[in-house]
Amino acid sequence: MIPLVDTHCHLLAGLDDGPRTPEEALEMCRMLSAEGVQLSAALAHQNDHYPDNSPQRIREAAAQLTQRLSAEAIPLTVFPCAEVMVHPDLETAWQEGQLQSMGGHGQYLLLEMPHGLFVNLEDLVPRLRQRGVGVILAHAERCPEWLHEPGAIETLIGLGCLVQLSSAGVTDPRDGRAARAVKDWLRRGVVHLLGTDAHSTRRRRPRMAEAYQQIVHWAGAAVADRVCSTNGMAVLTGLPVRVPAPEPIRRSWFSRLWQ
Ligand SMILES: [Fe+2]
């Protein structure tokens, strides 16, 4: 199997609701390695609940984790990242250097929606792009407005966004409708990245291999390799990521009768 890349993993002990101790973070890294993951985001939340998570604090925590991985001979490379919650002053925060980009390359920010809210990003995304940074939509399958509204996610991709799914969104979708929509996204090239969104060794564990196999089953090995490996490798190491436009929505013969 191709080396897997986790683009969303809470691995920075004590910085957020992820692992509580360095030992637990290391155990999560062992679990990732056993899943076939060789590169991983080591991220923490950046939002109002965790005001101390500056880019410097995140970088220092990731560097400490790298040292421990080396000392324990765990074959996993981690990159300092953040899961940034959308807020009204986000553009200013980026300008002022308060936000940690993926891998610290200044190329992409991983954005999540405020809990229980939907925010239209069609103004913010182009403004951030003008300032040189692209947007990755974290666990996009959790947002029904994107998953079920025809054309909504395509508009954001057209503005330059990359779409990230969480492993659980593939292996344990909320219901049958969500499963069909995620499968359709994968087959049409809507999805660019996968992340475990793991938080601990017990609750929300780092599971990646099963999602990879499910994507192979649904959309083929070439899609699974891009989504679970090569695109993430480029994001974390700061290489260019060029993605084709998604294929148009396929309509069933039944719905075409009513056009
Ligand atoms: Fe997360």
Boltz pocket constraint, residues with backbone or C-beta under 6 A from the ligand:
constraints:
  - pocket:
      binder: B
      contacts: [[A, 8], [A, 10], [A, 83], [A, 197]]
      max_distance: 6.0
